[in-house]
């Protein structure tokens, strides 16, 4: 489950730009406004107006925007660049809080440009953090990671340890939402250590809360509860009321996992009351959402429905799309359980639209689960069976790396056993030496032989375990990434300037799969994807993942190369040729066969380890989204490539220009159908 964005709120709340914002409340705003009436100096008035705006980020948005706008106009009038940057930043933060990420980005980027021109590195780093947050809360993790990495480098150069720790917390939040718990734990403990060394009690609580969430993800609820209580106590002692609702909600979630409904409801009721007191819309939404989850688990679907509907209205207001998608699915389930089937449908439809807009497979899979419940309840067993297969296939696809956790544990176990074996061998060696002195030479020699036998057997045992774990790990992760994971327990994400991404998808998969048993369907997909694996392996292409009947791979990583566009297009044509021959063969046998669409695009990506509670190698960036659109905008039996890929392969292949084709959420894109100049793959 996504960690509440309120965690990030408190991190950025304490930045230099608005240090006074710790005293959130109308009393502080009134004090600043009163001081404003006594000041005639334009620069002082601007600074006060900006301070008012920052103090309204989590409460009175209307007052905040009014003050920021006044500060901006006055700053532009007198040419006060710092005031313009401060006003733009405040406006962006308020818009971010309202969920208007596009406008927030515009204002934050304007402020960033000013600070960069002034060579103000600290404020530049702060704006990079804000921009990263705009992207992160909009579900654009690759862009968020890019900006936070730049901010981290700047803070490190400035030796600003407080903000270095804050960026580590941001990365922990990002990794947690991507399912990379190992990386999240590393980042959060790094931040905690820095805060403890600085004696920053307020932010120690923030890091402690983040670590508690990691324990929750790992299923260690008692440990999570301990850390959340520590964080809660610290927030109370430091007077940080903004963090209280989110922490109480998380405590309630832990109790819910432990099936202690009474304690869960008490915690969430406390969160709700504090949210109302501090007029925080996000916390209010999370509180109502949490109530809905408790009531659903208690099978009180009427009360759950009311809470989730309230939460969805608030999420809609602040633009929290991912949480909104989950909540809409929950509303659909409630209507289904209440047998109000017609009311359920539009909520499931909206859930799917949001999930697809966010390119979030996990949310799409939850949609299939909800539709399976709806179809089963309405007696549409044909579609119920189909959606169940989609749900299971998608769930299994997302947990393809489920064994990686065991592999990592095995690797850690191997290292531990190796250390223990060394200690044991040393002790035995010592005992043998003592025995040699006490007894005779022959007795000592016999002891040495026993020692050598023990060491030899232990070494062989560990070598076999290491070989097995290495083979399993390399079957799932690239070698470079696997080695880094074994060495450090995590693997840092890396940027690649030119990677070629391929997506494939089967035509009429839904219709044809209805004619197959579950065993036949899985066997067929396994056969086809195994052949794809063999083909891409010949061209140094990395398989990324499969989602249902979709297959995704990429060339040019984890080791960058200049031939990746040629490699991927060649592999795509070979896959297409394989599918064409398979279709002809099965046609002669009177059997059906899938037809395939293939889309390819070249561009920059960020690659690293992510997963759903487990580890998996994945890539992010707009390049991935465009490649997916190349597939969906293609035609069966064709390989559809983008203009950027065309520029790299036109000399080797026959390319037919299709014109500028409209792609969902991307506008018009130059597209080409590509074919080999010779029938290289004919047989």
Phi, psi and omega in degrees: 000142181295133174292143182301141178295346180298336176299315179293324182306314186288329179297308185283340179300331187266012184291166183299326184300332181214059181298328181290350184289356176296332179268064184291140176146160182296331180298318179293317179299315180299322179296318179293319179294324178294319178294328180297324181292341182264358186247133177250343180292126185300316181297317179296319179298318180298314181298321178292318179298319178296319178298320176299315181300316180294325179286351179258002184302321185256011182218275188264087184296323181296314178297319180297314180294324178297314181294318180296320179296317178298317179297320181295314181297317180292321179295318179294325181296319183260001178070039182265094187299318180298322178293320177299314180297316180297317180294315178300319180297314180298317178298318179297320180294321178293317179295322175300316182296331179276356180084010179267075190291327181296312178292323178300317180298319180300311181293319180294321178293323176299315179295320179302316180300320180295313181295325178293319178296328179276358182057035178270092188292323182293314179289330174299315179297319179298316179294325176297322175297315181297314180298319176301322179291321176304313180294316184298313182288347174265008177080012181258079189290326182298314179294323178298314181298321180299314183288322179292327177295317178297319179297317181300315180299319179295315180295323177295319179296327180276356185056036179270086188294325180300314181282334172301316179296321180298320179293324176297322177296319178299316178296322177300317177299316181296311180299321180298317180290337176272356179088004182269077187295324181300314179294322180298315180299315180301312181296316184291321178290327175300314179296317182300317180299318180296313181298321179295320179295328179278348183070027182271089187296321181298314181280339169302321178295321179298312180295320179299318178296320179295319178294323176301319179296322177298316178297324178297316179299323181282355178085008178268079190291324180295318178293321178300317181297320179299314181291320179298320180294322177297316179296317180300314180298320179293319178298320180294315182295326181268000178071025182271080186289336180300325182279343187298311182302313181299321180292318177296321178299316180295321176299318177299322179296321178297313179300323179298317178297331180270005180063024175263082188293322182298314179293323179298315181293324178296316180296318182289328177294321176297316178300318181297314182295320179292322178300320179293319181296320183265005178049052180253110186295318182297311179298323178297316178298315181296325179294311178296321177300316181296319175302315180301321180295320178296312182297324177297317180293332176277358180065026173264079191287335178294313179291323178299318181299315181298316181293316182292324177296319178297316180297318182296322178299318180289319177298321178299320183296320183263359175076028179276087191293317183294314177296324179297318179300315179297317183292321177298320176299319178297321177297317178300319179295318179300313178299322179296313180295332178273003178063030173257073194292321181295326179289333183288324189305308183298331179288320175295320179299316180293321177303314181294318179301314180294318180299319180288321177299325180274355184052047183248100183300324182298321179290324177297318180297321177296327176298315179300322179296316179296319180292328175298316178297317181295312181296322178296317182292329181270359178083010178273077189290333179298309179287330177298315180296318180296314180292328176296318178297319178297317180297313182295317180297317180293317179299316180293325179295318180290339179253024176307328182266023183301328181283347183297322179301317177295324180296314179299317178299320178298319180295316177296321177297321179298313180299320180293317179297324179297316179295316180296322179296320179296317178297316181297317180296319179296319179295317179297322178297319178296316179298321181295319179298317179295320178294325180296318180292316184290320186255215184257171179299319182294320179296319177296319179297319178297320177296321178297319178296321178296316179301313180298323179295316179298313180297318181298313180296318180296319180297317179296320180297314180293323179297319179294317179297318180296317180298317181294315180294321179297317180297318179294317182295318181288342176284346183244326184240152172301153185301315181299318180292320179298317180296319179295321179295318180293323183285315189252348185083354176204169179227127183289144175292149181230148178264140176233131184282329184219098177237140179254120185252134178241134171241140172235154180206144182268135177287140176056033181300316182299313183296314183289327181292336178293337182270002184242151172285165179301319180296316180297319181296312180296320180297319181293313179298319179297318179298312183294313182292329176295321177293321177299318179303316181297320183292310184292333180297332180288341187244021176058042181252139182265123173288131180264303180187169170238144176228104184061242180263011179263145182232133184230133177213169183208144175250151180098013175206159002284353174253122182296145175209164183266353184260006190296326179295313177300316182299312185291318179296319178299314179297319180299317179294325178290321176297316179298319179294320177300315181294323179295315179293323178296320179298315179298317180297315182286332177297318178296331180269003180072026182247154177277154176216149178287147168254154191235144169251140179230132178234142184221140176212147180243136179176187182282146174218166168245134183235147178180191183264126173219182177168181175254093185067354178231180182259143172204143179284128184216167178229151180225163176132167181297334178302320179296316180297317180294320178299320177297320178292329176299320179292311184293334179268003181273192178229152179297142181080006183233153172252115185257122182239158180273171179298323181294322177289321179305317181300335184265342187238358189299334182287337186258333187239159172277121183239131180251118182289128181263349185097190177272114184255137179289128177240137184304128178065007182237351183077203182274134182230137174295128181229150181222141166271135184242142178221155177289152178283341173227158179283072186294335189251007181291148179219000000 
